[in-house]
Amino acid sequence: MSSYPYSQIEKKWQTYWEENKTFRAVEDPTIPKAKRRYVLDMFPYPSAAGLHVGHPEGYTATDIHCRYLRMNGYAVLHPMGFDSFGLPAENYAVQTGTHPRTTTEANITRFREQIKALGFSYDWDREVSTHEPDYYRWTQWIFLKLYERGLAYVAEIPMWYCPELGTVLANEEVLATPEGPRSERGNHPVERRPLRQWMLKITEYADRLLEGLEDLDWPESIKAMQRNWIGRSEGANVRFALDESSAAAAGGDADLEVFTTRPDTLYGATYMVLAPEHPLVAKITTEEQRAAVTAYINEARLKSDLERTDLAKDKSGVFTGAHAINPVNGERIPIWISDYILLSYGTGAIMAVPAHDERDFAFAQKFGLPIPRVVVENKDDDPNAPIENVFTGEGYAANSGSYDGMPTREFKAAIITELEQKGTGSRAINYKLRDWIFSRQRYWGEPIPLVHCEGGRIVPEPESALPIRLPEVESYKPTGTGESPLAKVDDWVNTQCPDGTSAGKRETNTMPQWAGSCWYYLRYLDPHNATELASKESIEYWMPVDLYVGGAEHAVLHLLYARFWHKVLYDIGAVNTDEPFKRLVNQGMILGEGGVKMSKSLGNVINPDDIIAEFGADSMRVYEMFMGPLEQQKPWSTRGLKGTHRFLDRVYRVSQRPVVDEEAPIGLVRLLHKTIKKVGDDTNNLAFNTAIAQMMIFVNEIFKEEKLYRALWEPFVLVLCPYAPHLAEELWEKLGNPAPASLATWPSYSEELTHDDEVTVVVQVNGKLRAKMELPAGSAPEQLVEGAKAIPRIQELLDGKQIVKEITVPDKLVNIVIRG
């Protein structure tokens, strides 16, 4: 009996599928909406490292699901492409002079070959790459629509800047070291500098982004992460007037506005804290405190936002010498600066209530500031007792003037009304969500289609001028000024103002990598359309995406940005739904052997090329799905992979037996029908591991037979097809059927044949197993109890005892509860 020739089989059928465009998606209007499915994988960044075994996990899951849907008569759109703008290619260009396009396209070629080697049923005619001009033309078009609607603007934002490299760095390129923040490349010192950035007003869509989550079939954990990132909170904006000397230093009447969710604690506000970058700091700082404040600001510039807001870190700060007036009790309170306050959050200022906030308490203790209790948990608690633990919950007002004893919720409403009447505050809603910093000082990204014209005017390029292509450059090295390398390309930068009124200079910032991935799922619908982003017909036919599968690492930013852009496109009538992705599934991470994360440094990264060469693509596909539930994290096991390969080898060896058209044994017929039902249901529900387990049970039973019954084997080969498509195609052809099996009809089953004539029922007494019995399947509860009581051993146990309760589980169990 010959061994399983997987290499030969897999190459043969991959060639067949490609030459025949077997998986080409067509918008057939005769197929109803209910029988159409758009199944999407998060497309990869084509890194130099190539595909790793984590990528195929999600791709295999969607591929199996899509193959099953096609066999059940669905029109399926299942595309693949590449998120191909990105920092690694540019860094490589800086080091070697190799054009980022050259590196990127070589990587794409490798990725494509690796993906095709796994037999995924993508429609490759719809492939997109975000760095291609005919793709980013439409990324630029979307930006223009955002700009037209007032959703894009310029602001000065503190950014990481490396003087040695002469460039702006992304957060992920900055390392926290004992010597301070350093560049990942070269280990050079970095600092924060205010730089001109394009911003997108995602905050205008905050409420819709929150509301839209309600009806999505997404994991609750992902929804919670998005809600937390948006961070909607209700409270009040409160204005603290500066005292006379501080107001004079600030240039007249001035106040500090803060947002608080707990206006009921205003009587306990004993100091204020500003972000070191707050514009008022330089004005109100007294001469006695100026040196200390300046030194502290310089230190804060060297810390990341993550470091600054770490709850565990030791609190630091400096008194400015200035004071403000508490608007509810008139008390004069000091104004400090501390790096745990960020200018980018709220107003960049807080009122500190140390008795009822952990960070404020730690700060007040360190610097000897007053800590009065203004909320008690119980009405009769002593508000002046020593404070041992910070109370952050709701309760009753204390040390709050005429409001003492009032419940927190009632007090909140009352104090906001008082503030509004006095003109010192108002009801407010605040969001943690900040506007999106959209520009990058890079070469390898989409040019922003705007021109700076005389008189400080910014004029958008006309749509007819798109795409604004990246120019060829001699050097990818940064300018040293914080600007993009594009700023050095004079004949590209210097242009005519689009309105024809004057000379102009092109915008030299480029878009972030997020831009191309915000809308790629739409371009798949109509990738060769030269006149619009996608035709209305294709959008109506396929959208929204029915199933989106990818890693949880994209839980917040990618999904939030894509939803934001989609809502804008919906508002301008470019798409037909308010949300792009109906259902989201996150595959679990595949760990290395022994349960540790795969990494180059540990030398435990597994290359799919090696697995395919040694065991075959079908073995890898089936193994990755058999490892455990799709969403769970699981460790790689070469032993487990070998076991899966033995299963497919056994399938191949069974296929070499002579096929007979005789009637098969009824027990095996029942097993086949159970298998068809279970594998179909599990595949539909993405429960791939249990579907494979059922197929293994079937093959083990078939293996015991000397004959190969066509009536059993032919349906099973089709059931196997989504999971091990190369092998199934080969076996289908060997059975004399026309190719491809991938488009054959999924076998039907008889519900009656999925039920056994008899079942084994366990009998318990007081929860302990005492006997088993065989009964007809579907026996009524009273029949189960009668059967149990007829067993001699059970009769002995019941003799002289009082029966308290009789519990039955149909076809499974009888439990008789006795006393005495």
C-alpha positions in Angstrom: 0.0 0.0 0.0 1.6 3.3 -1.1 2.2 6.1 1.3 0.3 9.4 1.2 1.9 11.5 -1.6 0.8 14.9 -0.2 3.3 17.1 -2.1 2.3 15.7 -5.4 -1.5 15.9 -4.6 -1.3 19.5 -3.2 0.7 20.9 -6.1 -1.7 19.3 -8.6 -4.9 20.7 -7.0 -3.5 24.2 -6.3 -2.6 24.4 -10.0 -6.1 23.2 -10.9 -7.8 25.8 -8.7 -5.7 28.6 -10.0 -6.0 27.8 -13.7 -9.8 27.3 -13.4 -10.4 30.3 -11.1 -12.4 27.9 -9.0 -13.1 30.4 -6.2 -13.8 33.5 -8.3 -16.7 35.4 -6.7 -19.4 36.6 -9.0 -22.3 38.9 -8.3 -25.1 36.7 -9.5 -28.4 38.6 -9.0 -30.4 35.4 -8.9 -28.8 34.4 -5.6 -30.9 36.0 -2.8 -29.3 38.2 -0.1 -29.8 35.5 2.5 -27.5 33.1 0.5 -24.6 35.6 0.2 -21.7 35.7 2.6 -18.7 38.1 2.8 -16.0 36.5 4.9 -13.0 38.6 5.6 -9.5 38.0 7.1 -7.5 40.8 8.5 -5.0 41.3 5.8 -1.3 41.0 6.7 1.6 43.4 6.7 4.1 41.8 4.3 7.1 41.7 6.6 10.5 40.4 5.6 10.1 37.5 8.1 7.3 36.0 5.9 4.3 34.1 7.1 4.4 32.4 10.6 2.1 29.7 11.9 -0.1 32.2 13.6 -1.3 33.7 10.3 -2.7 30.5 8.9 -4.8 29.8 12.0 -7.4 32.5 11.2 -7.0 32.0 7.4 -7.7 28.3 7.8 -10.7 28.9 9.9 -12.3 31.3 7.4 -11.3 29.0 4.5 -13.0 26.0 5.9 -16.1 28.0 6.7 -16.2 29.5 3.1 -15.7 26.1 1.5 -18.6 24.7 3.6 -20.8 27.7 2.6 -20.0 27.3 -1.1 -20.9 23.6 -0.9 -24.2 24.6 0.6 -25.2 26.9 -2.3 -23.9 30.3 -1.0 -22.3 33.0 -3.1 -19.1 33.7 -1.1 -16.7 36.6 -1.3 -13.4 35.6 0.3 -10.5 37.9 -0.7 -6.9 38.5 0.3 -4.6 41.5 0.0 -1.7 43.3 1.7 -1.4 46.2 4.1 1.8 47.3 2.4 2.7 50.8 3.5 4.7 50.6 6.7 7.7 51.6 8.8 9.9 48.5 8.5 10.3 48.9 4.7 11.2 52.6 5.1 13.7 51.9 7.9 15.3 49.3 5.6 15.4 51.9 2.8 17.2 54.4 5.1 19.8 51.7 6.0 20.4 50.3 2.6 19.1 52.7 0.0 16.7 50.0 -1.4 13.4 51.6 -2.5 10.6 50.6 0.0 8.5 49.5 -3.0 11.2 47.0 -4.0 11.4 45.5 -0.5 7.6 45.5 -0.1 6.8 43.9 -3.4 9.4 41.1 -2.9 7.8 40.4 0.5 4.3 40.4 -1.0 5.5 37.8 -3.6 6.8 35.6 -0.8 3.6 36.0 1.3 1.4 35.2 -1.7 3.4 32.0 -2.5 3.2 30.9 1.2 -0.5 31.6 1.4 -1.3 29.8 -1.9 0.8 26.8 -0.6 -1.8 26.3 2.1 -4.6 25.9 -0.5 -6.8 28.8 0.7 -9.8 29.5 -1.5 -9.3 33.2 -2.0 -10.5 35.0 -5.1 -7.0 36.3 -6.2 -8.5 38.4 -8.9 -9.6 40.8 -6.2 -6.1 41.1 -4.5 -5.3 44.7 -3.3 -2.1 46.2 -1.9 -2.4 49.5 -0.1 0.8 51.0 -1.6 -0.4 50.8 -5.2 -1.4 54.2 -6.6 -4.7 52.8 -8.0 -5.5 51.8 -4.4 -4.3 54.9 -2.5 -6.0 57.2 -5.0 -9.2 56.2 -3.2 -7.5 56.5 0.3 -6.7 60.1 -0.8 -10.3 60.6 -2.0 -11.7 59.6 1.4 -9.3 62.0 3.1 -10.6 64.8 0.8 -14.2 63.9 1.9 -13.1 64.1 5.5 -11.5 67.5 4.9 -14.5 68.8 3.0 -16.7 67.9 6.1 -14.4 69.7 8.5 -13.1 66.5 10.0 -9.4 67.1 9.2 -7.5 70.0 10.8 -3.9 71.0 11.7 -2.6 71.2 15.3 0.7 71.3 17.2 1.1 68.0 19.1 4.0 66.8 21.3 5.7 64.0 19.4 8.8 61.9 20.0 11.8 63.4 18.2 15.3 62.0 17.9 17.9 64.7 17.3 20.5 62.2 16.3 18.3 60.5 13.7 16.7 63.8 12.8 13.2 62.3 12.7 9.9 61.9 14.5 9.4 58.5 16.0 6.2 56.5 16.6 5.5 55.3 20.2 6.5 51.8 19.3 9.9 53.0 18.1 10.8 54.4 21.5 12.2 52.2 24.3 12.0 53.0 28.0 15.5 52.6 29.5 17.0 53.4 32.9 18.8 56.3 31.0 15.5 57.7 29.8 13.6 57.1 26.5 15.8 55.9 23.6 15.2 55.2 19.9 14.8 51.6 19.1 17.1 52.1 16.1 20.5 53.2 17.3 19.6 53.6 21.0 19.8 57.4 20.8 18.2 59.8 23.3 14.7 61.1 22.3 12.6 63.9 23.5 9.1 65.4 23.1 8.7 68.3 20.6 5.6 70.1 19.5 5.2 69.4 15.8 2.6 70.3 13.2 0.2 67.3 12.7 -2.9 66.6 10.7 -5.7 65.5 13.0 -9.0 63.7 12.3 -12.1 64.6 14.4 -13.0 61.1 15.4 -14.4 62.6 18.6 -17.3 64.0 16.6 -18.4 60.4 16.1 -17.8 59.2 19.7 -21.5 58.7 20.5 -22.3 56.9 17.3 -19.2 54.7 17.7 -20.5 53.8 21.2 -24.1 53.2 20.1 -23.1 51.1 17.1 -21.5 48.5 19.3 -24.8 47.4 20.8 -26.1 45.5 17.8 -22.8 44.0 16.7 -22.1 40.2 17.1 -18.6 40.8 18.6 -16.9 39.4 21.6 -18.0 41.3 24.7 -14.4 41.8 25.7 -13.7 43.6 22.5 -16.8 45.8 22.8 -15.7 46.6 26.4 -12.2 47.6 25.2 -13.8 49.9 22.6 -16.2 51.4 25.1 -13.3 52.0 27.5 -11.2 53.6 24.8 -14.0 56.0 23.9 -14.5 56.5 27.6 -17.8 58.4 27.8 -18.5 59.9 31.2 -21.1 62.4 32.5 -20.4 65.1 35.0 -19.7 68.8 35.0 -17.3 71.4 33.7 -16.2 73.6 36.7 -14.4 76.9 36.5 -11.9 77.8 39.2 -11.0 81.5 39.1 -7.4 82.4 39.7 -6.7 84.5 42.8 -5.8 88.1 42.3 -2.0 87.8 41.9 -2.2 84.7 39.7 -4.9 86.3 37.5 -2.7 89.4 37.1 0.2 87.2 36.1 -2.0 85.5 33.6 -2.9 88.8 32.0 -6.2 89.7 33.6 -9.3 87.7 34.4 -8.5 84.1 34.0 -9.8 80.8 35.2 -9.1 77.1 35.0 -11.7 74.8 33.7 -11.8 71.2 34.8 -14.1 68.3 34.0 -15.2 66.1 36.9 -17.5 63.1 37.1 -17.9 63.8 40.9 -19.0 67.5 41.3 -20.4 66.3 44.6 -16.8 66.2 46.0 -16.1 69.9 45.2 -15.9 70.8 48.9 -13.0 68.4 49.2 -10.9 69.9 46.4 -7.8 71.2 48.2 -5.4 71.7 45.3 -5.3 71.7 41.5 -2.9 70.0 39.2 -2.0 71.0 35.6 -0.2 69.1 32.9 3.3 70.4 32.7 2.6 71.4 29.0 -0.5 73.4 30.0 -0.2 76.9 28.3 -1.1 78.7 31.6 1.9 77.2 33.5 4.5 79.6 32.1 2.2 82.6 32.9 1.2 81.8 36.4 4.4 80.4 37.8 6.0 82.7 40.3 9.7 83.7 40.1 10.5 81.8 43.2 9.2 78.6 41.7 10.2 79.1 38.0 13.5 77.2 38.1 11.9 74.1 39.8 8.9 74.2 37.4 11.2 74.5 34.3 13.3 71.6 35.4 10.2 69.5 36.0 8.8 70.3 32.6 12.1 69.2 31.0 12.0 65.9 32.9 8.4 65.3 31.8 9.3 65.7 28.2 11.4 62.6 28.4 8.5 60.3 29.6 5.9 58.5 27.5 2.2 58.9 28.2 2.1 55.3 29.5 4.9 56.0 32.0 3.3 59.2 33.1 -0.1 57.6 33.8 1.2 54.4 35.4 -0.9 54.0 38.6 2.0 52.2 40.3 4.6 54.9 39.8 5.7 57.2 42.5 3.9 60.5 42.3 5.9 63.6 41.5 5.1 67.3 41.0 6.1 70.9 41.7 4.1 73.8 43.2 3.8 76.7 40.7 3.4 79.4 43.4 -0.1 80.2 42.0 -3.5 79.8 43.6 -7.1 79.3 42.5 -10.4 79.9 44.3 -12.7 76.9 45.0 -16.0 78.1 43.5 -18.2 76.4 46.2 -16.5 77.5 49.4 -14.3 80.4 48.3 -11.1 78.7 49.7 -7.8 79.6 48.1 -6.1 76.4 46.9 -2.6 75.8 45.5 -1.9 75.0 41.8 0.7 72.3 41.1 2.0 70.6 38.0 2.4 66.8 37.7 3.3 64.5 34.8 0.3 62.2 35.7 -1.9 64.8 34.1 -1.9 64.8 30.3 -2.7 67.9 28.2 -4.3 65.6 25.7 -7.0 64.4 28.1 -9.9 66.7 29.1 -8.7 70.2 29.7 -5.2 69.2 30.9 -6.2 70.3 34.5 -7.9 68.6 37.4 -9.3 69.5 40.8 -7.7 67.2 43.3 -10.0 65.5 46.0 -7.4 63.5 47.9 -9.9 61.8 50.3 -11.8 60.2 47.4 -9.2 59.5 44.6 -6.3 57.1 45.0 -3.8 59.1 42.9 -4.8 62.4 44.5 -4.4 60.8 48.0 -0.9 59.5 47.3 0.1 63.0 45.9 -1.4 64.8 48.9 0.3 62.5 51.4 3.7 62.9 49.7 3.5 66.7 49.6 1.6 67.4 52.9 -1.6 68.7 51.4 -5.0 68.7 53.2 -7.2 65.6 52.9 -10.8 66.4 54.1 -13.4 63.7 53.8 -16.5 65.0 52.0 -18.3 61.7 51.3 -19.2 59.1 53.9 -20.4 55.6 53.1 -23.1 55.5 55.8 -25.1 58.5 57.0 -24.0 58.2 60.6 -20.2 57.7 59.8 -17.9 60.3 61.5 -16.6 62.5 58.6 -13.7 63.7 60.7 -12.3 60.3 61.7 -8.8 59.5 60.5 -8.7 58.4 56.9 -7.2 54.8 56.6 -8.6 53.9 53.1 -9.7 56.1 50.3 -13.5 55.9 49.7 -14.3 56.3 46.0 -17.9 55.1 46.0 -21.2 56.9 46.4 -22.7 57.7 49.8 -23.7 60.8 51.6 -22.3 64.4 51.6 -20.2 65.5 54.6 -18.2 68.6 55.3 -20.1 70.1 52.4 -22.0 73.0 54.0 -25.8 72.9 53.6 -25.6 69.8 51.5 -24.5 67.5 54.4 -26.4 64.3 54.5 -27.6 64.5 51.0 -27.2 61.2 48.9 -24.5 61.4 46.3 -26.7 61.3 43.2 -29.1 63.9 44.5 -26.1 66.1 45.5 -24.6 65.8 42.0 -27.7 67.2 40.4 -28.0 70.0 43.1 -24.4 71.2 42.9 -24.5 71.3 39.1 -27.6 73.5 39.3 -25.9 75.8 41.8 -22.8 76.0 39.5 -24.9 76.9 36.5 -26.8 79.5 38.5 -23.5 81.1 39.6 -22.0 80.9 36.1 -19.1 78.8 37.4 -20.0 75.5 35.8 -22.3 73.4 33.6 -23.4 69.9 32.9 -21.0 68.1 30.5 -20.2 64.9 28.8 -16.5 64.0 28.4 -14.6 61.4 26.4 -11.3 59.7 26.9 -11.2 59.4 23.1 -8.8 62.0 21.5 -8.8 63.1 17.9 -6.7 60.9 15.7 -3.1 62.1 15.0 -3.2 61.3 11.3 0.0 62.5 9.8 3.5 60.9 9.7 6.8 62.5 8.9 7.7 59.7 6.6 8.2 58.9 2.9 6.6 55.5 2.6 2.9 56.4 3.1 0.1 58.0 1.1 0.7 61.7 0.2 -1.9 64.0 1.8 -3.7 65.6 -1.2 -3.5 69.3 0.0 -1.5 72.3 -1.1 -0.4 75.2 1.1 -1.1 78.4 -0.9 -0.2 82.1 -0.4 -2.0 83.8 2.4 -1.8 80.7 4.6 -4.6 79.0 2.7 -4.8 75.2 2.4 -6.4 74.1 -0.8 -7.4 70.5 -1.6 -6.3 68.9 -4.8 -9.2 68.3 -7.3 -10.4 64.7 -7.5 -9.2 64.6 -11.1 -5.6 65.0 -10.0 -5.7 61.9 -7.8 -3.7 59.9 -7.1 -1.0 62.3 -5.9 1.9 59.9 -6.4 4.9 59.5 -4.2 7.9 61.0 -6.0 11.1 59.1 -6.5 13.7 60.3 -4.0 17.5 60.1 -3.8 17.5 59.5 -0.1 15.0 58.2 2.4 16.9 59.7 5.3 14.9 62.2 7.5 15.4 66.0 6.9 16.7 66.6 10.4 14.0 69.3 10.9 11.2 67.0 11.9 9.7 67.1 8.4 9.2 64.2 6.0 11.9 63.3 3.5 9.4 64.6 0.9 10.1 68.1 2.0 13.5 67.9 0.3 12.0 67.1 -3.2 11.7 70.6 -4.4 10.2 69.9 -7.9 7.5 67.7 -6.2 6.8 70.1 -3.3 6.7 73.3 -5.4 3.5 73.3 -7.4 0.6 75.5 -8.5 -2.2 76.2 -6.1 -5.1 74.0 -7.2 -7.4 77.1 -7.5 -4.9 78.7 -9.9 -4.4 81.9 -7.8 -0.8 81.5 -6.8 2.2 79.2 -6.3 1.9 76.6 -3.7 3.7 73.9 -1.7 2.4 70.4 -1.4 1.7 68.9 2.1 4.8 66.8 2.9 3.4 64.8 5.8 2.1 61.4 4.7 -0.8 59.3 6.1 -0.3 56.6 8.8 -0.4 52.9 8.0 -3.9 52.8 9.5 -5.3 54.7 6.5 -5.1 52.0 3.9 -6.5 49.4 6.3 -9.5 51.5 7.2 -11.4 50.7 4.1 -9.7 47.8 2.2 -12.8 45.6 2.7 -14.6 48.0 0.4 -12.0 47.9 -2.4 -12.2 44.1 -2.5 -15.8 44.5 -3.8 -14.7 46.3 -7.0 -10.9 46.4 -7.1 -10.5 47.4 -10.7 -13.0 50.2 -10.7 -11.2 53.3 -12.1 -14.1 55.8 -11.6 -15.3 55.1 -8.0 -14.2 53.5 -4.8 -16.6 50.7 -5.5 -19.8 50.5 -7.4 -23.1 50.9 -5.7 -24.2 47.5 -7.1 -21.2 45.7 -5.6 -21.7 47.4 -2.2 -25.3 46.5 -2.2 -24.6 42.9 -3.2 -22.0 42.1 -0.5 -22.0 44.5 2.3 -21.8 44.5 5.3 -19.0 42.0 6.1 -20.7 38.9 7.6 -17.7 37.5 9.4 -14.4 39.2 10.2 -11.6 37.1 11.7 -8.3 38.4 13.1 -6.1 38.9 16.1 -7.3 40.6 19.3 -4.3 43.0 19.0 -6.4 45.0 16.6 -9.3 45.2 19.0 -9.2 48.9 19.5 -7.4 51.1 17.0 -7.9 49.4 13.6 -11.5 48.5 14.3 -12.3 51.9 15.8 -10.7 53.8 12.9 -12.4 51.6 10.3 -15.8 52.1 11.9 -15.2 55.8 12.0 -14.3 56.0 8.3 -17.2 53.8 7.4 -19.7 56.0 9.3 -18.4 59.0 7.4 -18.7 57.2 4.1 -22.3 56.2 5.1 -23.1 59.9 5.9 -22.0 61.0 2.4 -23.9 58.1 0.8 -20.9 56.1 -0.4 -21.9 52.9 1.5 -25.2 51.3 2.4 -24.7 50.5 6.1 -23.7 52.4 9.2 -21.4 49.6 10.5 -18.9 47.6 8.3 -18.4 44.3 10.3 -21.5 42.3 11.5 -19.6 39.5 13.3 -16.1 39.5 14.7 -14.1 36.5 15.8 -10.6 36.7 17.3 -8.5 33.6 16.9 -6.4 32.7 19.9 -2.6 33.0 19.8 -0.6 29.9 19.0 2.3 29.6 21.5 5.5 27.7 21.1 6.2 24.2 22.4 5.7 24.2 26.2 3.3 27.2 26.1 5.8 30.1 25.8 5.3 32.8 23.2 7.1 32.3 19.9 10.0 34.8 19.4 13.2 35.0 17.3 15.2 35.4 20.5 14.0 32.1 21.9 14.5 30.4 18.6 11.0 28.7 18.7 9.4 30.4 15.8 7.8 27.8 13.5 8.0 28.4 9.7 4.9 27.0 7.8 7.1 26.3 4.8 9.0 23.6 6.9 5.7 22.1 8.1 4.3 21.9 4.6 7.4 20.3 3.3 7.5 17.6 6.0 3.8 17.0 6.6 1.8 18.7 3.9 -0.6 21.7 3.8 -3.6 19.6 4.7 -1.9 18.2 7.8 -1.1 21.7 8.9 -4.6 23.0 8.2 -6.3 20.1 10.1 -3.8 20.3 13.0 -4.2 24.0 13.6 -8.0 23.6 13.7 -7.7 20.4 15.9 -5.5 22.1 18.5 -8.5 23.5 20.4 -11.4 26.0 20.1 -10.5 28.7 17.6 -10.7 31.6 20.1 -8.5 30.0 22.7 -4.7 30.4 23.1 -2.9 27.0 22.7 0.6 25.7 22.5 2.1 24.1 19.3 2.9 20.4 19.6 4.9 18.6 16.9 3.6 15.4 18.4 0.0 16.6 17.8 0.9 17.5 14.3 2.2 14.0 13.6 -1.0 12.6 15.0 -3.0 14.6 12.6 -0.8 13.6 9.7 -1.4 9.9 10.7 -5.1 10.5 10.5 -4.9 11.9 6.9 -2.5 9.1 6.0 -5.1 6.6 7.3 -7.8 8.3 5.1 -5.5 7.9 2.1 -4.8 4.2 2.9 -8.6 3.5 3.3 -9.1 5.1 -0.2 -6.9 2.5 -1.8 -9.2 -0.4 -0.9 -11.6 -1.7 -3.5 -14.8 0.4 -3.7 -18.0 -1.6 -3.6 -21.6 -0.5 -4.4 -23.1 -2.9 -1.8 -25.4 -1.9 1.0 -23.4 -0.8 4.0 -23.9 -2.0 7.6 -26.7 0.0 9.3 -24.4 0.9 12.2 -21.9 2.6 9.8 -24.8 4.3 7.9 -26.0 5.8 11.2 -22.4 6.9 12.0 -22.1 8.6 8.6 -25.3 10.5 9.1 -24.2 11.6 12.6 -20.9 12.7 11.1 -22.5 14.7 8.3 -24.8 16.5 10.8 -22.1 17.2 13.4 -19.4 18.3 11.0 -21.9 20.6 9.2 -23.2 22.1 12.4 -19.8 22.5 13.9 -18.3 24.0 10.7 -21.1 26.5 10.5 -20.5 27.5 14.2 -16.7 27.6 13.8 -16.3 24.6 16.2 -13.7 23.0 14.0 -11.9 20.9 16.6 -15.0 18.9 17.5 -15.9 18.5 13.8 -12.4 16.9 13.2 -12.8 14.7 16.2 -16.1 13.3 14.7 -14.4 12.7 11.4 -11.7 10.7 13.2 -14.3 8.5 14.9 -15.8 7.8 11.5 -12.5 6.9 9.9 -11.5 4.7 12.8 -14.7 2.6 12.3 -14.4 2.5 8.5 -10.8 1.4 8.8 -12.0 -1.8 10.5 -13.9 -2.8 7.4 -12.3 -4.8 4.6 -14.5 -3.2 2.0 -14.9 0.4 1.1 -18.6 1.1 0.7 -19.2 3.9 -1.9 -22.4 4.9 -0.1 -20.3 5.8 2.9 -17.1 6.9 1.4 -18.3 9.4 -1.2 -20.3 11.6 1.3 -17.4 11.4 3.7 -14.9 12.7 1.1 -17.2 15.8 0.6 -17.4 16.3 4.4 -13.6 16.2 4.6 -13.2 18.6 1.7 -13.3 21.9 3.5 -10.7 20.7 6.0 -8.3 18.8 3.8 -9.3 20.1 0.3 -6.3 18.8 -1.6 -6.7 15.2 -0.4 -10.5 15.3 -0.8 -10.2 16.5 -4.4 -7.9 13.6 -5.2 -10.1 11.1 -3.6 -13.2 12.5 -5.2 -11.6 12.3 -8.6 -10.4 8.7 -7.8 -14.1 7.8 -7.2 -14.8 8.8 -10.8 -16.5 12.1 -10.1 -15.9 15.3 -12.0 -13.7 18.0 -10.4 -13.8 20.0 -8.4 -15.1 18.5 -5.1 -14.9 22.0 -3.7 -18.0 23.0 -5.6 -19.9 19.8 -5.1 -23.1 19.8 -3.0 -22.7 19.1 0.7 -24.2 15.7 1.5 -27.6 15.5 3.1 -28.4 13.5 6.2 -31.5 11.8 7.6 -32.4 13.2 11.1 -33.9 9.8 11.9 -30.6 8.0 11.1 -28.7 10.4 13.5 -30.5 8.9 16.4 -29.6 5.5 17.8 -32.2 2.8 18.3 -30.9 2.1 21.8 -29.0 4.3 24.2 -27.0 3.5 27.3 -28.6 5.2 30.4 -26.7 5.5 33.6 -28.5 5.0 36.9 -27.5 6.9 40.0 -28.7 6.7 43.6 -28.0 10.0 45.5 -25.7 11.1 42.7 -23.5 8.0 42.8 -23.3 5.7 39.7 -24.9 2.3 40.6 -25.9 0.7 37.3 -26.3 1.1 33.5 -29.1 0.0 31.3 -29.9 -0.2 27.6 -33.3 1.4 26.6 -34.9 2.5 23.4 -33.8 6.0 22.4 -36.4 8.7 23.3 -37.9 6.8 26.2 -40.2 8.8 28.3 -39.1 9.9 31.9 -41.4 7.4 33.5 -40.0 4.6 31.4 -36.5 5.6 32.5 -37.5 5.4 36.1 -39.4 2.1 35.7 -36.3 0.6 33.9 -34.0 1.7 36.7 -36.3 0.3 39.5 -36.4 -3.0 37.7 -32.6 -3.5 38.1 -31.9 -5.9 41.1 -29.0 -3.9 42.4 -31.1 -0.7 42.5 -34.0 -2.6 44.1 -31.6 -3.6 46.9 -30.5 0.1 47.4 -34.1 1.3 47.5 -35.4 -1.3 49.9 -36.8 0.3 53.1 -35.8 3.8 51.9 -38.0 6.8 51.2 -37.7 8.1 47.7 -37.4 11.9 47.9 -37.0 12.8 44.2 -36.6 11.1 40.8 -34.4 13.1 38.3 -34.2 12.1 34.6 -32.1 13.4 31.7 -33.5 12.0 28.4 -31.4 9.3 26.9 -28.7 9.9 29.5 -29.4 9.5 33.2 -31.7 8.6 36.1 -30.9 9.8 39.5 -33.0 8.6 42.4 -32.7 10.6 45.6 -33.5 8.6 48.8 -33.6 9.2 52.5 -33.5 6.8 55.6 
